[in-house]
């Protein structure tokens, strides 16, 4: 296959290093956590927390709430990802 699909590229003087596309893939999950949009309101029933703009904020709220309702709620970034990705 072409160099564009390889996981690494051969850089003179550096040897094999992750290709730009591979680096982008590695950063993608962190980027999504920070930028995937979520509903303004916490999805847990009975919780009135709101003002969320990103999955990272929502996940942080779950981490600090840590009550049974939030712990048992299956928070998944997949629920908020654009479906066409
Ligand atoms: Zn909540």
PDB file of the backbone (N, CA, C, O) and the ligand in Angstrom, with CONECT records:
HET     ZN  A 101       1
ATOM      1  N   UNK A   1       0.833  -1.197   0.000  1.00  0.00           N
ATOM      2  CA  UNK A   1       0.000   0.000   0.000  1.00  0.00           C
ATOM      3  C   UNK A   1       0.871   1.251   0.000  1.00  0.00           C
ATOM      4  O   UNK A   1       2.091   1.158   0.135  1.00  0.00           O
ATOM      5  N   UNK A   2       0.276   2.375  -0.145  1.00  0.00           N
ATOM      6  CA  UNK A   2       1.053   3.606  -0.207  1.00  0.00           C
ATOM      7  C   UNK A   2       1.472   4.055   1.182  1.00  0.00           C
ATOM      8  O   UNK A   2       0.966   3.559   2.188  1.00  0.00           O
ATOM      9  N   UNK A   3       2.390   4.987   1.222  1.00  0.00           N
ATOM     10  CA  UNK A   3       2.870   5.497   2.500  1.00  0.00           C
ATOM     11  C   UNK A   3       1.758   6.200   3.279  1.00  0.00           C
ATOM     12  O   UNK A   3       1.883   6.384   4.490  1.00  0.00           O
ATOM     13  N   UNK A   4       0.712   6.583   2.632  1.00  0.00           N
ATOM     14  CA  UNK A   4      -0.336   7.349   3.300  1.00  0.00           C
ATOM     15  C   UNK A   4      -1.187   6.493   4.229  1.00  0.00           C
ATOM     16  O   UNK A   4      -1.875   7.014   5.107  1.00  0.00           O
ATOM     17  N   UNK A   5      -1.138   5.176   4.032  1.00  0.00           N
ATOM     18  CA  UNK A   5      -1.938   4.315   4.899  1.00  0.00           C
ATOM     19  C   UNK A   5      -1.088   3.633   5.957  1.00  0.00           C
ATOM     20  O   UNK A   5      -1.618   2.916   6.806  1.00  0.00           O
ATOM     21  N   UNK A   6       0.223   3.844   5.921  1.00  0.00           N
ATOM     22  CA  UNK A   6       1.086   3.216   6.908  1.00  0.00           C
ATOM     23  C   UNK A   6       0.938   3.893   8.271  1.00  0.00           C
ATOM     24  O   UNK A   6       0.608   5.074   8.374  1.00  0.00           O
ATOM     25  N   UNK A   7       1.194   3.099   9.311  1.00  0.00           N
ATOM     26  CA  UNK A   7       1.121   3.661  10.659  1.00  0.00           C
ATOM     27  C   UNK A   7       2.326   4.546  10.956  1.00  0.00           C
ATOM     28  O   UNK A   7       2.247   5.458  11.780  1.00  0.00           O
ATOM     29  N   UNK A   8       3.420   4.278  10.293  1.00  0.00           N
ATOM     30  CA  UNK A   8       4.618   5.071  10.529  1.00  0.00           C
ATOM     31  C   UNK A   8       5.171   5.566   9.203  1.00  0.00           C
ATOM     32  O   UNK A   8       4.899   5.001   8.144  1.00  0.00           O
ATOM     33  N   UNK A   9       5.937   6.611   9.283  1.00  0.00           N
ATOM     34  CA  UNK A   9       6.635   7.108   8.104  1.00  0.00           C
ATOM     35  C   UNK A   9       8.112   7.139   8.423  1.00  0.00           C
ATOM     36  O   UNK A   9       8.517   7.336   9.569  1.00  0.00           O
ATOM     37  N   UNK A  10       8.905   6.943   7.397  1.00  0.00           N
ATOM     38  CA  UNK A  10      10.351   6.903   7.587  1.00  0.00           C
ATOM     39  C   UNK A  10      10.918   8.292   7.364  1.00  0.00           C
ATOM     40  O   UNK A  10      10.918   8.804   6.245  1.00  0.00           O
ATOM     41  N   UNK A  11      11.402   8.896   8.440  1.00  0.00           N
ATOM     42  CA  UNK A  11      11.947  10.245   8.347  1.00  0.00           C
ATOM     43  C   UNK A  11      13.469  10.167   8.421  1.00  0.00           C
ATOM     44  O   UNK A  11      14.011   9.639   9.391  1.00  0.00           O
ATOM     45  N   UNK A  12      14.149  10.676   7.431  1.00  0.00           N
ATOM     46  CA  UNK A  12      15.623  10.626   7.467  1.00  0.00           C
ATOM     47  C   UNK A  12      16.166  11.243   8.747  1.00  0.00           C
ATOM     48  O   UNK A  12      15.809  12.366   9.102  1.00  0.00           O
ATOM     49  N   UNK A  13      17.027  10.508   9.437  1.00  0.00           N
ATOM     50  CA  UNK A  13      17.608  11.016  10.669  1.00  0.00           C
ATOM     51  C   UNK A  13      16.812  10.657  11.911  1.00  0.00           C
ATOM     52  O   UNK A  13      17.354  10.662  13.017  1.00  0.00           O
ATOM     53  N   UNK A  14      15.529  10.343  11.742  1.00  0.00           N
ATOM     54  CA  UNK A  14      14.684  10.024  12.891  1.00  0.00           C
ATOM     55  C   UNK A  14      14.218   8.575  12.880  1.00  0.00           C
ATOM     56  O   UNK A  14      13.786   8.047  13.904  1.00  0.00           O
ATOM     57  N   UNK A  15      14.307   7.939  11.725  1.00  0.00           N
ATOM     58  CA  UNK A  15      13.792   6.580  11.621  1.00  0.00           C
ATOM     59  C   UNK A  15      12.284   6.605  11.495  1.00  0.00           C
ATOM     60  O   UNK A  15      11.699   7.594  11.055  1.00  0.00           O
ATOM     61  N   UNK A  16      11.657   5.500  11.888  1.00  0.00           N
ATOM     62  CA  UNK A  16      10.200   5.420  11.780  1.00  0.00           C
ATOM     63  C   UNK A  16       9.530   6.225  12.883  1.00  0.00           C
ATOM     64  O   UNK A  16       9.827   6.029  14.062  1.00  0.00           O
ATOM     65  N   UNK A  17       8.652   7.106  12.522  1.00  0.00           N
ATOM     66  CA  UNK A  17       7.887   7.881  13.497  1.00  0.00           C
ATOM     67  C   UNK A  17       6.411   7.744  13.119  1.00  0.00           C
ATOM     68  O   UNK A  17       6.090   7.461  11.965  1.00  0.00           O
ATOM     69  N   UNK A  18       5.514   7.942  14.087  1.00  0.00           N
ATOM     70  CA  UNK A  18       4.086   7.863  13.750  1.00  0.00           C
ATOM     71  C   UNK A  18       3.738   8.835  12.642  1.00  0.00           C
ATOM     72  O   UNK A  18       4.167   9.988  12.654  1.00  0.00           O
ATOM     73  N   UNK A  19       2.960   8.362  11.688  1.00  0.00           N
ATOM     74  CA  UNK A  19       2.562   9.221  10.583  1.00  0.00           C
ATOM     75  C   UNK A  19       1.589  10.284  11.070  1.00  0.00           C
ATOM     76  O   UNK A  19       0.947  10.096  12.103  1.00  0.00           O
ATOM     77  N   UNK A  20       1.465  11.386  10.357  1.00  0.00           N
ATOM     78  CA  UNK A  20       0.520  12.431  10.775  1.00  0.00           C
ATOM     79  C   UNK A  20      -0.887  11.896  10.971  1.00  0.00           C
ATOM     80  O   UNK A  20      -1.584  12.315  11.895  1.00  0.00           O
ATOM     81  N   UNK A  21      -1.313  10.974  10.111  1.00  0.00           N
ATOM     82  CA  UNK A  21      -2.670  10.452  10.256  1.00  0.00           C
ATOM     83  C   UNK A  21      -2.790   9.584  11.503  1.00  0.00           C
ATOM     84  O   UNK A  21      -3.838   9.566  12.148  1.00  0.00           O
ATOM     85  N   UNK A  22      -1.726   8.866  11.844  1.00  0.00           N
ATOM     86  CA  UNK A  22      -1.758   8.046  13.055  1.00  0.00           C
ATOM     87  C   UNK A  22      -1.789   8.942  14.292  1.00  0.00           C
ATOM     88  O   UNK A  22      -2.523   8.662  15.240  1.00  0.00           O
ATOM     89  N   UNK A  23      -1.007  10.004  14.291  1.00  0.00           N
ATOM     90  CA  UNK A  23      -1.029  10.946  15.406  1.00  0.00           C
ATOM     91  C   UNK A  23      -2.409  11.574  15.546  1.00  0.00           C
ATOM     92  O   UNK A  23      -2.900  11.766  16.658  1.00  0.00           O
ATOM     93  N   UNK A  24      -3.021  11.888  14.436  1.00  0.00           N
ATOM     94  CA  UNK A  24      -4.354  12.482  14.474  1.00  0.00           C
ATOM     95  C   UNK A  24      -5.340  11.505  15.092  1.00  0.00           C
ATOM     96  O   UNK A  24      -6.217  11.906  15.857  1.00  0.00           O
ATOM     97  N   UNK A  25      -5.200  10.220  14.763  1.00  0.00           N
ATOM     98  CA  UNK A  25      -6.099   9.224  15.328  1.00  0.00           C
ATOM     99  C   UNK A  25      -5.910   9.110  16.829  1.00  0.00           C
ATOM    100  O   UNK A  25      -6.875   8.926  17.572  1.00  0.00           O
ATOM    101  N   UNK A  26      -4.660   9.218  17.275  1.00  0.00           N
ATOM    102  CA  UNK A  26      -4.403   9.119  18.706  1.00  0.00           C
ATOM    103  C   UNK A  26      -4.989  10.308  19.462  1.00  0.00           C
ATOM    104  O   UNK A  26      -5.455  10.170  20.593  1.00  0.00           O
ATOM    105  N   UNK A  27      -4.961  11.458  18.833  1.00  0.00           N
ATOM    106  CA  UNK A  27      -5.482  12.656  19.500  1.00  0.00           C
ATOM    107  C   UNK A  27      -6.995  12.744  19.409  1.00  0.00           C
ATOM    108  O   UNK A  27      -7.627  13.512  20.134  1.00  0.00           O
ATOM    109  N   UNK A  28      -7.565  11.961  18.522  1.00  0.00           N
ATOM    110  CA  UNK A  28      -8.976  12.118  18.223  1.00  0.00           C
ATOM    111  C   UNK A  28      -9.846  11.854  19.451  1.00  0.00           C
ATOM    112  O   UNK A  28     -10.815  12.574  19.694  1.00  0.00           O
ATOM    113  N   UNK A  29      -9.501  10.820  20.225  1.00  0.00           N
ATOM    114  CA  UNK A  29     -10.369  10.485  21.343  1.00  0.00           C
ATOM    115  C   UNK A  29     -10.365  11.605  22.382  1.00  0.00           C
ATOM    116  O   UNK A  29     -11.408  11.916  22.956  1.00  0.00           O
ATOM    117  N   UNK A  30      -9.214  12.208  22.626  1.00  0.00           N
ATOM    118  CA  UNK A  30      -9.185  13.326  23.576  1.00  0.00           C
ATOM    119  C   UNK A  30      -9.944  14.520  23.016  1.00  0.00           C
ATOM    120  O   UNK A  30     -10.681  15.196  23.735  1.00  0.00           O
ATOM    121  N   UNK A  31      -9.756  14.768  21.745  1.00  0.00           N
ATOM    122  CA  UNK A  31     -10.470  15.887  21.119  1.00  0.00           C
ATOM    123  C   UNK A  31     -11.972  15.691  21.247  1.00  0.00           C
ATOM    124  O   UNK A  31     -12.704  16.631  21.556  1.00  0.00           O
ATOM    125  N   UNK A  32     -12.423  14.478  21.009  1.00  0.00           N
ATOM    126  CA  UNK A  32     -13.860  14.219  21.079  1.00  0.00           C
ATOM    127  C   UNK A  32     -14.384  14.435  22.488  1.00  0.00           C
ATOM    128  O   UNK A  32     -15.458  15.005  22.678  1.00  0.00           O
ATOM    129  N   UNK A  33     -13.629  13.981  23.469  1.00  0.00           N
ATOM    130  CA  UNK A  33     -14.076  14.160  24.844  1.00  0.00           C
ATOM    131  C   UNK A  33     -14.278  15.626  25.167  1.00  0.00           C
ATOM    132  O   UNK A  33     -15.195  15.989  25.904  1.00  0.00           O
ATOM    133  N   UNK A  34     -13.423  16.464  24.615  1.00  0.00           N
ATOM    134  CA  UNK A  34     -13.502  17.893  24.896  1.00  0.00           C
ATOM    135  C   UNK A  34     -14.539  18.614  24.052  1.00  0.00           C
ATOM    136  O   UNK A  34     -15.046  19.666  24.443  1.00  0.00           O
ATOM    137  N   UNK A  35     -14.853  18.046  22.895  1.00  0.00           N
ATOM    138  CA  UNK A  35     -15.631  18.827  21.935  1.00  0.00           C
ATOM    139  C   UNK A  35     -16.965  18.219  21.524  1.00  0.00           C
ATOM    140  O   UNK A  35     -17.797  18.901  20.927  1.00  0.00           O
ATOM    141  N   UNK A  36     -17.176  16.954  21.833  1.00  0.00           N
ATOM    142  CA  UNK A  36     -18.462  16.363  21.483  1.00  0.00           C
ATOM    143  C   UNK A  36     -19.549  17.057  22.285  1.00  0.00           C
ATOM    144  O   UNK A  36     -19.465  17.157  23.509  1.00  0.00           O
ATOM    145  N   UNK A  37     -20.551  17.526  21.599  1.00  0.00           N
ATOM    146  CA  UNK A  37     -21.613  18.263  22.259  1.00  0.00           C
ATOM    147  C   UNK A  37     -22.520  17.350  23.070  1.00  0.00           C
ATOM    148  O   UNK A  37     -22.715  16.184  22.726  1.00  0.00           O
ATOM    149  N   UNK A  38     -23.065  17.886  24.135  1.00  0.00           N
ATOM    150  CA  UNK A  38     -23.991  17.122  24.983  1.00  0.00           C
ATOM    151  C   UNK A  38     -25.202  18.010  25.283  1.00  0.00           C
ATOM    152  O   UNK A  38     -25.145  19.226  25.101  1.00  0.00           O
ATOM    153  N   UNK A  39     -26.282  17.404  25.737  1.00  0.00           N
ATOM    154  CA  UNK A  39     -27.423  18.224  26.153  1.00  0.00           C
ATOM    155  C   UNK A  39     -27.014  19.152  27.287  1.00  0.00           C
ATOM    156  O   UNK A  39     -26.110  18.841  28.062  1.00  0.00           O
ATOM    157  N   UNK A  40     -27.684  20.289  27.376  1.00  0.00           N
ATOM    158  CA  UNK A  40     -27.370  21.264  28.406  1.00  0.00           C
ATOM    159  C   UNK A  40     -27.584  20.682  29.799  1.00  0.00           C
ATOM    160  O   UNK A  40     -26.921  21.068  30.762  1.00  0.00           O
ATOM    161  N   UNK A  41     -28.527  19.742  29.881  1.00  0.00           N
ATOM    162  CA  UNK A  41     -28.958  19.199  31.173  1.00  0.00           C
ATOM    163  C   UNK A  41     -28.348  17.831  31.423  1.00  0.00           C
ATOM    164  O   UNK A  41     -28.187  17.032  30.500  1.00  0.00           O
ATOM    165  N   UNK A  42     -28.011  17.568  32.670  1.00  0.00           N
ATOM    166  CA  UNK A  42     -27.526  16.241  33.046  1.00  0.00           C
ATOM    167  C   UNK A  42     -28.597  15.195  32.707  1.00  0.00           C
ATOM    168  O   UNK A  42     -29.768  15.393  33.028  1.00  0.00           O
ATOM    169  N   UNK A  43     -28.212  14.091  32.066  1.00  0.00           N
ATOM    170  CA  UNK A  43     -29.192  13.086  31.634  1.00  0.00           C
ATOM    171  C   UNK A  43     -29.722  12.222  32.769  1.00  0.00           C
ATOM    172  O   UNK A  43     -30.662  11.455  32.563  1.00  0.00           O
ATOM    173  N   UNK A  44     -29.153  12.325  33.943  1.00  0.00           N
ATOM    174  CA  UNK A  44     -29.603  11.490  35.053  1.00  0.00           C
ATOM    175  C   UNK A  44     -30.921  12.032  35.602  1.00  0.00           C
ATOM    176  O   UNK A  44     -31.038  13.217  35.913  1.00  0.00           O
ATOM    177  N   UNK A  45     -31.899  11.156  35.715  1.00  0.00           N
ATOM    178  CA  UNK A  45     -33.208  11.567  36.184  1.00  0.00           C
ATOM    179  C   UNK A  45     -33.117  12.082  37.614  1.00  0.00           C
ATOM    180  O   UNK A  45     -32.504  11.448  38.473  1.00  0.00           O
ATOM    181  N   UNK A  46     -33.726  13.229  37.862  1.00  0.00           N
ATOM    182  CA  UNK A  46     -33.726  13.792  39.199  1.00  0.00           C
ATOM    183  C   UNK A  46     -32.560  14.719  39.461  1.00  0.00           C
ATOM    184  O   UNK A  46     -32.538  15.413  40.477  1.00  0.00           O
ATOM    185  N   UNK A  47     -31.580  14.745  38.553  1.00  0.00           N
ATOM    186  CA  UNK A  47     -30.445  15.643  38.718  1.00  0.00           C
ATOM    187  C   UNK A  47     -30.739  16.936  37.979  1.00  0.00           C
ATOM    188  O   UNK A  47     -31.153  16.917  36.820  1.00  0.00           O
ATOM    189  N   UNK A  48     -30.525  18.045  38.645  1.00  0.00           N
ATOM    190  CA  UNK A  48     -30.869  19.334  38.046  1.00  0.00           C
ATOM    191  C   UNK A  48     -29.648  20.070  37.524  1.00  0.00           C
ATOM    192  O   UNK A  48     -29.754  21.219  37.093  1.00  0.00           O
ATOM    193  N   UNK A  49     -28.505  19.431  37.557  1.00  0.00           N
ATOM    194  CA  UNK A  49     -27.296  20.081  37.053  1.00  0.00           C
ATOM    195  C   UNK A  49     -27.451  20.371  35.566  1.00  0.00           C
ATOM    196  O   UNK A  49     -27.980  19.554  34.813  1.00  0.00           O
ATOM    197  N   UNK A  50     -26.986  21.536  35.158  1.00  0.00           N
ATOM    198  CA  UNK A  50     -27.053  21.862  33.733  1.00  0.00           C
ATOM    199  C   UNK A  50     -25.916  22.804  33.360  1.00  0.00           C
ATOM    200  O   UNK A  50     -25.049  23.107  34.179  1.00  0.00           O
ATOM    201  N   UNK A  51     -25.934  23.256  32.128  1.00  0.00           N
ATOM    202  CA  UNK A  51     -24.901  24.162  31.656  1.00  0.00           C
ATOM    203  C   UNK A  51     -23.741  23.440  30.990  1.00  0.00           C
ATOM    204  O   UNK A  51     -22.673  24.018  30.785  1.00  0.00           O
ATOM    205  N   UNK A  52     -23.956  22.180  30.654  1.00  0.00           N
ATOM    206  CA  UNK A  52     -22.868  21.428  30.027  1.00  0.00           C
ATOM    207  C   UNK A  52     -22.780  21.749  28.544  1.00  0.00           C
ATOM    208  O   UNK A  52     -23.789  21.916  27.858  1.00  0.00           O
ATOM    209  N   UNK A  53     -21.552  21.827  28.076  1.00  0.00           N
ATOM    210  CA  UNK A  53     -21.337  22.105  26.660  1.00  0.00           C
ATOM    211  C   UNK A  53     -20.512  21.026  25.970  1.00  0.00           C
ATOM    212  O   UNK A  53     -20.535  20.912  24.744  1.00  0.00           O
ATOM    213  N   UNK A  54     -19.806  20.259  26.730  1.00  0.00           N
ATOM    214  CA  UNK A  54     -18.966  19.224  26.123  1.00  0.00           C
ATOM    215  C   UNK A  54     -19.029  17.959  26.956  1.00  0.00           C
ATOM    216  O   UNK A  54     -19.392  17.980  28.132  1.00  0.00           O
ATOM    217  N   UNK A  55     -18.667  16.859  26.318  1.00  0.00           N
ATOM    218  CA  UNK A  55     -18.668  15.591  27.036  1.00  0.00           C
ATOM    219  C   UNK A  55     -17.691  15.626  28.202  1.00  0.00           C
ATOM    220  O   UNK A  55     -17.931  14.998  29.234  1.00  0.00           O
ATOM    221  N   UNK A  56     -16.603  16.348  28.046  1.00  0.00           N
ATOM    222  CA  UNK A  56     -15.620  16.437  29.121  1.00  0.00           C
ATOM    223  C   UNK A  56     -16.240  17.059  30.371  1.00  0.00           C
ATOM    224  O   UNK A  56     -15.989  16.607  31.488  1.00  0.00           O
ATOM    225  N   UNK A  57     -17.047  18.094  30.176  1.00  0.00           N
ATOM    226  CA  UNK A  57     -17.694  18.736  31.322  1.00  0.00           C
ATOM    227  C   UNK A  57     -18.703  17.796  31.971  1.00  0.00           C
ATOM    228  O   UNK A  57     -18.792  17.699  33.195  1.00  0.00           O
ATOM    229  N   UNK A  58     -19.459  17.109  31.121  1.00  0.00           N
ATOM    230  CA  UNK A  58     -20.459  16.191  31.644  1.00  0.00           C
ATOM    231  C   UNK A  58     -19.795  15.058  32.405  1.00  0.00           C
ATOM    232  O   UNK A  58     -20.256  14.673  33.480  1.00  0.00           O
ATOM    233  N   UNK A  59     -18.721  14.529  31.857  1.00  0.00           N
ATOM    234  CA  UNK A  59     -18.009  13.444  32.520  1.00  0.00           C
ATOM    235  C   UNK A  59     -17.426  13.923  33.845  1.00  0.00           C
ATOM    236  O   UNK A  59     -17.415  13.182  34.828  1.00  0.00           O
ATOM    237  N   UNK A  60     -16.945  15.156  33.870  1.00  0.00           N
ATOM    238  CA  UNK A  60     -16.421  15.711  35.108  1.00  0.00           C
ATOM    239  C   UNK A  60     -17.502  15.816  36.165  1.00  0.00           C
ATOM    240  O   UNK A  60     -17.258  15.551  37.342  1.00  0.00           O
ATOM    241  N   UNK A  61     -18.707  16.206  35.740  1.00  0.00           N
ATOM    242  CA  UNK A  61     -19.834  16.286  36.655  1.00  0.00           C
ATOM    243  C   UNK A  61     -20.146  14.907  37.223  1.00  0.00           C
ATOM    244  O   UNK A  61     -20.401  14.768  38.419  1.00  0.00           O
ATOM    245  N   UNK A  62     -20.125  13.896  36.373  1.00  0.00           N
ATOM    246  CA  UNK A  62     -20.366  12.527  36.847  1.00  0.00           C
ATOM    247  C   UNK A  62     -19.304  12.129  37.857  1.00  0.00           C
ATOM    248  O   UNK A  62     -19.599  11.460  38.847  1.00  0.00           O
ATOM    249  N   UNK A  63     -18.072  12.540  37.606  1.00  0.00           N
ATOM    250  CA  UNK A  63     -16.995  12.176  38.510  1.00  0.00           C
ATOM    251  C   UNK A  63     -17.145  12.815  39.871  1.00  0.00           C
ATOM    252  O   UNK A  63     -16.801  12.208  40.886  1.00  0.00           O
ATOM    253  N   UNK A  64     -17.661  14.046  39.904  1.00  0.00           N
ATOM    254  CA  UNK A  64     -17.781  14.739  41.180  1.00  0.00           C
ATOM    255  C   UNK A  64     -19.094  14.416  41.882  1.00  0.00           C
ATOM    256  O   UNK A  64     -19.186  14.534  43.104  1.00  0.00           O
ATOM    257  N   UNK A  65     -20.111  14.011  41.125  1.00  0.00           N
ATOM    258  CA  UNK A  65     -21.394  13.674  41.742  1.00  0.00           C
ATOM    259  C   UNK A  65     -21.278  12.350  42.486  1.00  0.00           C
ATOM    260  O   UNK A  65     -21.580  12.277  43.678  1.00  0.00           O
ATOM    261  N   UNK A  66     -20.851  11.325  41.802  1.00  0.00           N
ATOM    262  CA  UNK A  66     -20.544  10.013  42.384  1.00  0.00           C
ATOM    263  C   UNK A  66     -21.609   9.504  43.345  1.00  0.00           C
ATOM    264  O   UNK A  66     -21.288   8.859  44.343  1.00  0.00           O
ATOM    265  N   UNK A  67     -22.877   9.791  43.051  1.00  0.00           N
ATOM    266  CA  UNK A  67     -23.920   9.127  43.824  1.00  0.00           C
ATOM    267  C   UNK A  67     -24.406   7.917  43.021  1.00  0.00           C
ATOM    268  O   UNK A  67     -23.961   7.685  41.897  1.00  0.00           O
ATOM    269  N   UNK A  68     -25.311   7.163  43.608  1.00  0.00           N
ATOM    270  CA  UNK A  68     -25.727   5.926  42.963  1.00  0.00           C
ATOM    271  C   UNK A  68     -26.345   6.146  41.598  1.00  0.00           C
ATOM    272  O   UNK A  68     -26.094   5.380  40.668  1.00  0.00           O
ATOM    273  N   UNK A  69     -27.160   7.196  41.471  1.00  0.00           N
ATOM    274  CA  UNK A  69     -27.843   7.448  40.207  1.00  0.00           C
ATOM    275  C   UNK A  69     -26.840   7.732  39.099  1.00  0.00           C
ATOM    276  O   UNK A  69     -26.989   7.255  37.974  1.00  0.00           O
ATOM    277  N   UNK A  70     -25.820   8.509  39.429  1.00  0.00           N
ATOM    278  CA  UNK A  70     -24.832   8.821  38.406  1.00  0.00           C
ATOM    279  C   UNK A  70     -23.922   7.629  38.137  1.00  0.00           C
ATOM    280  O   UNK A  70     -23.522   7.391  36.998  1.00  0.00           O
ATOM    281  N   UNK A  71     -23.599   6.884  39.185  1.00  0.00           N
ATOM    282  CA  UNK A  71     -22.716   5.749  38.976  1.00  0.00           C
ATOM    283  C   UNK A  71     -23.400   4.666  38.149  1.00  0.00           C
ATOM    284  O   UNK A  71     -22.757   4.003  37.335  1.00  0.00           O
ATOM    285  N   UNK A  72     -24.703   4.486  38.356  1.00  0.00           N
ATOM    286  CA  UNK A  72     -25.385   3.423  37.629  1.00  0.00           C
ATOM    287  C   UNK A  72     -25.749   3.860  36.216  1.00  0.00           C
ATOM    288  O   UNK A  72     -26.038   3.023  35.360  1.00  0.00           O
ATOM    289  N   UNK A  73     -25.737   5.160  35.971  1.00  0.00           N
ATOM    290  CA  UNK A  73     -26.032   5.626  34.622  1.00  0.00           C
ATOM    291  C   UNK A  73     -24.859   5.292  33.714  1.00  0.00           C
ATOM    292  O   UNK A  73     -23.702   5.580  34.021  1.00  0.00           O
ATOM    293  N   UNK A  74     -25.188   4.684  32.604  1.00  0.00           N
ATOM    294  CA  UNK A  74     -24.137   4.242  31.686  1.00  0.00           C
ATOM    295  C   UNK A  74     -23.761   5.397  30.752  1.00  0.00           C
ATOM    296  O   UNK A  74     -24.221   5.475  29.613  1.00  0.00           O
ATOM    297  N   UNK A  75     -22.921   6.279  31.265  1.00  0.00           N
ATOM    298  CA  UNK A  75     -22.503   7.425  30.459  1.00  0.00           C
ATOM    299  C   UNK A  75     -21.526   6.975  29.380  1.00  0.00           C
ATOM    300  O   UNK A  75     -20.481   6.395  29.674  1.00  0.00           O
ATOM    301  N   UNK A  76     -21.874   7.245  28.149  1.00  0.00           N
ATOM    302  CA  UNK A  76     -21.009   6.831  27.042  1.00  0.00           C
ATOM    303  C   UNK A  76     -20.923   7.939  26.012  1.00  0.00           C
ATOM    304  O   UNK A  76     -21.932   8.511  25.598  1.00  0.00           O
ATOM    305  N   UNK A  77     -19.704   8.227  25.612  1.00  0.00           N
ATOM    306  CA  UNK A  77     -19.516   9.262  24.594  1.00  0.00           C
ATOM    307  C   UNK A  77     -20.164   8.849  23.283  1.00  0.00           C
ATOM    308  O   UNK A  77     -20.493   9.696  22.453  1.00  0.00           O
ATOM    309  N   UNK A  78     -20.344   7.554  23.099  1.00  0.00           N
ATOM    310  CA  UNK A  78     -20.952   7.074  21.856  1.00  0.00           C
ATOM    311  C   UNK A  78     -22.391   7.572  21.717  1.00  0.00           C
ATOM    312  O   UNK A  78     -22.909   7.684  20.606  1.00  0.00           O
ATOM    313  N   UNK A  79     -23.025   7.866  22.836  1.00  0.00           N
ATOM    314  CA  UNK A  79     -24.393   8.357  22.786  1.00  0.00           C
ATOM    315  C   UNK A  79     -24.464   9.776  22.239  1.00  0.00           C
ATOM    316  O   UNK A  79     -25.531  10.234  21.828  1.00  0.00           O
ATOM    317  N   UNK A  80     -23.348  10.461  22.233  1.00  0.00           N
ATOM    318  CA  UNK A  80     -23.356  11.875  21.868  1.00  0.00           C
ATOM    319  C   UNK A  80     -22.585  12.158  20.584  1.00  0.00           C
ATOM    320  O   UNK A  80     -22.614  13.263  20.043  1.00  0.00           O
ATOM    321  N   UNK A  81     -21.896  11.123  20.118  1.00  0.00           N
ATOM    322  CA  UNK A  81     -21.140  11.294  18.872  1.00  0.00           C
ATOM    323  C   UNK A  81     -22.077  11.483  17.708  1.00  0.00           C
ATOM    324  O   UNK A  81     -23.203  10.987  17.704  1.00  0.00           O
ATOM    325  N   UNK A  82     -21.601  12.198  16.730  1.00  0.00           N
ATOM    326  CA  UNK A  82     -22.352  12.276  15.484  1.00  0.00           C
ATOM    327  C   UNK A  82     -22.443  10.872  14.899  1.00  0.00           C
ATOM    328  O   UNK A  82     -21.460  10.135  14.823  1.00  0.00           O
ATOM    329  N   UNK A  83     -23.655  10.534  14.491  1.00  0.00           N
ATOM    330  CA  UNK A  83     -23.885   9.153  14.075  1.00  0.00           C
ATOM    331  C   UNK A  83     -23.170   8.817  12.768  1.00  0.00           C
ATOM    332  O   UNK A  83     -22.916   7.646  12.483  1.00  0.00           O
ATOM    333  N   UNK A  84     -22.851   9.815  11.990  1.00  0.00           N
ATOM    334  CA  UNK A  84     -22.248   9.527  10.685  1.00  0.00           C
ATOM    335  C   UNK A  84     -20.738   9.373  10.762  1.00  0.00           C
ATOM    336  O   UNK A  84     -20.077   9.263   9.729  1.00  0.00           O
ATOM    337  N   UNK A  85     -20.179   9.364  11.975  1.00  0.00           N
ATOM    338  CA  UNK A  85     -18.732   9.199  12.089  1.00  0.00           C
ATOM    339  C   UNK A  85     -18.374   7.739  12.292  1.00  0.00           C
ATOM    340  O   UNK A  85     -17.196   7.403  12.409  1.00  0.00           O
TER     341      UNK A  85
HETATM  342 ZN    ZN A 101     -26.047  14.997  37.241  1.00  0.00          ZN
END
